[in-house]
Amino acid sequence: MRVIQKFFVASMLMWAIPIAILYAFNHNMLPGASNLSPYSGTLVSGFLAVISVNVIIAFYIYLAMREPADKHEPDPKFVAEAKASINQPTGDAQQSSQAVKKEQ
C-alpha cells in the first residue's frame, strides 16, 4: 500500500510544483523575478518547471529502487496460469510450422 501512496504523492507533486513555479514567476513572488524581461521570465520559469518534474521523477525512481525486492511475491495462481499458457501450443503456431514444412 505504501507504493501506491508514494505514487500518488509523486503524481500530485509533479502537477502542483510546476504550476506553483509558474504562478510565482508570473506574480513576481520570487526575488529577482521582477528584474527579468517577460521573455526571459517565461523561459526561466518554464525551464525550472520542467527541471522540477524531472527531479520529482528521479526521486520517485530512487524511492522505488529502495523498496525491498523480497517483500513483493507474485500470486502463485497467476504464475501457474502464465506457465501453463506458455507451454500450451496455439493454433497459429501449429499452422505456420506446418506451412514451413510444406514449403520444404
Secondary structure, DSSP 8 states (H G I E B T S, - for coil): -HHHHHHHHHHHHHHHHHHHHHHHHHTT-STTGGGS-HHHHHHHHHHHHHHHHHHHHHHHHHHHHTS-STT----HHHHHHHHHHHHS--HHHHHHHHHHHHH-
